């Protein structure tokens, strides 16, 4: 009966092994649509017990292991490619927003308004005393300035939106890092106990993908099974069960936009070390592409304002007065000295302070002398409304309003000297001078007091001046070049995103050919394991029959004797 017992043992092992294989196959089929799931394969192995005598040896079967099907090389390729795809997608999303800002198809874009602006000056030059033409010029000029304001503010909104996304993305990343550390703990505990952690490893790989989409990382698996993750400068994000979280910090030298930092070293920006992923894409577009477009727009607005104002101030208005500023900004924010809003410099006749305009202030010397003796008046709207005469403080500090101080060092002040705090203009500040808006007779259209209209003609001719923008470009050419650059940048970003997506899809397809579940293959496995299971059951039935025959033979023999 020993041999029959061996047959029963073999049959039992075969039933157990094939039942386990059926469970594994069922798991594969159940998870065919589960993201990140890696196919499991049961590994069969023979189990031999008994004496050396072949007639007494049991040769059974067992599941020696359940293998998680993955290719570490393809895994590494995918993790390396994920940041490129995420970077290009983040870049494309923001640049598409920029392109929509500069959409000229509506017919009320800057290009169209520039054409109307120059034409309006030409009309005034033809009819310098016609108030209707002057009203039209002011209206067109206000529309042009308003559109510059809107375009600049929309670009700033895109930068602010990217800034908020950076903060949100850092928070999301920190959550992934905490989950990674927790999974490291669970996997090391499971493997140290001899258990299989394939499901946990799938979850961890999916997390690693999510992390690499946010920031380009390097990683390695230590002897305990924990996955350690680093950024490009070698600093750890996850070291076993320890997490090194990122944070954001305002950068006063970059409009208080966020720098990315490690929370344990908040004064050290790591922007330059984030070389791929969504974070790098957001940072680059915010600080390079959009900042560049905004700078170009500011440069265009400043050139229009300064060239028009310079020519306008050389002419005469309908009242025979010398022209003032046609455009004025809305303020001042640069040349801020350490310690506060102080505009410092040595006072000289005709001296000017340059900076982006956020507040309009001018100081005009009314009587000459030194600090403490000279008198001055302050204009708060670009030369239109002056305050009362005051004595120059001995300290040289004149408070202009809104906490802004103009600081004069020792010097000699001459009557009539005007010190401009706002010599440079930003697109977001561009506006027609309030005095001109209120009284169109102040438009200095004439080159003489005889109302000849020649000065308006000279301003209209600025349209064709190729010396203003550099590179032989006119103002109109410069704006068209900016539009073309934005369009080309969007096109390049789209092409790059398409390319990165195609590469990532190819790698993912290769990886899925190894790790993915094939229903056709699993159905074949079901048939194979079910057949083996049934055959093992049939062996059990035969062994039972044989056992019964032997037992019956023993009884019959006993009765006969």
Steps between C-alpha positions, in 0.01 A plus 500: 500500500805720527511550124130585484551755781774655290262530208246675726765741627609583147139556396438721803805716423392530137152613603640761740758628248256532213235656725762762599583557133130547427483762781796687351342490155173623643686789664658593166163496324337703778771767477523520122386866517677595823757779435852398598414133552777258401406154380573216745632163383490187719827306488454120524773280648527130575509381859676165555497314834576148616792256495756467227313197379311631198206273573438679833568860384209743474536751215237769553455862396480834680483874427852612583426873453267750341705730280410865436571555132696818448807613309715729713667650194164599349383625840806725519444621143142596580596681821768687305254602227206600722655838603556599136137439413369681808734795441391542138132471596527766772687727260244449222203569729637837612621606156155425357364741762754761387402456136135558587600830665652623174211386282459768231211333317239713680620815322562689826854382563809712544596466133169640380494774766854609413384549141202706623728698734742611229209573264331717766816711536511537123138619499576756770799624299263566210238673718692625807216720631222244454385391847326191358828373360666572834224314687548203268876505562449495877244219471728284283797577726303399809400174331863433409620573852220293651589206276864525602385503863279198445764298313761567768263417784392179329864395465552579868190293579654207310815540706294516820302195395822308433625616840192357672539175306860476622384517861221247442735266313755510783223407745395212274861382472542497878194277526652255251829499689324417827315212330829374355662489844198314639511243218874455558418406858230253400713337230808456717286351779323262260818381329688459826217269612524295180174630357433616144459877456419514127184709548690749719779516243247583229364782715851626563588501131184698423602748770847524347339583166292774664806642673705499179224689320543781752880500523778308330645249745762231536429195715643173627374203698699407809569153641187517717272567203446872575504743206712813554421806287722801419488820294772593252737662754502180708277621781261237628126525473441156653761298688337179617226615735632857530345779292668830412211727407514795261346840559463839334650833600424852373781652293499880542733531200246330274171679572463285815438195285580169663837329504495126568701402809549212738306563818811436709698763301239763408756766397655289223306501172523177298325629185810430290515141626148422378593405146186321387140440593206729560681716755784584263252569220300742715813675627653541155187639336428732795852640532631477144241482224218711649745737669666548162171575325407746774838671470451530122154646553634748759778598262248561223272707725794703637625574149158618387451713811846655501519567124149647487553703819836634379354618171178622662689716752674682212172620351224745588138443598193694384558758774854573378659323797794264477379139506531287812486123515248327275537172690553466872555187710310391805796479738854402609660191655868477419832637624400404852799529731566255782277561797194644331339682209775761460603635161859617535735690270698818452289792388608667176310723265272291283581186698254213487431183696418203283287206597179320428209736554235429762455849641543833323715754683710793387689753707554849355740749658328838551795691650868411486736415782630212705330241719289674761468824303371418150125474447308249292158383391383140455281380214297186564368435150778561251522875490132590496428584863769652723494532875590804706855631516708345780853542631750227420564301822852515637510119496415496132208259543172601337198282572302457180211291632414135553813457710728592208788736572723685251846545651721789386871515580685828536504715187398829350138532392413728211164661438293297256686172551253210479583161646296213355453195719332317213719523195434140397152365432345155529225372272275445801533872592457661161225763485416822322589799717193600706541865397481410130196278558323782684593768246583397142616853423819405689601261221813664359427439131695799363870562464440874549237716662339538156300173520679341204445135604861411420576360844210252470645400165838443663338277760319306226838455328632317808320196356767471230804576718721189479754633751280472809482126569841382386580260221348735245147427626219750529257495792250307287770254387604443860149405608456274197832336589377444858182338369701283265733392780208399722347301216830327427554422870155341520568300185836382634339406832227304320753314287713422804198378694391278211848354476531435873153343508590269211823392674318438828226301325760283329676425829168432674398260222828314538454487874143376466618221271689372804289608796154538353226240521398326178146361527564254219803364680319483832206312345745241367652476847153445650444205270848361570478525879139380509590193292793423730279550806235262364763244405643513855149444629465200269824360643347531846193304388713222352716485812187476715368215283831319527502554876148352524600197293794429730285535807240264355769247411620507856150428632437218254828334594416518868158333447647219293759415760 
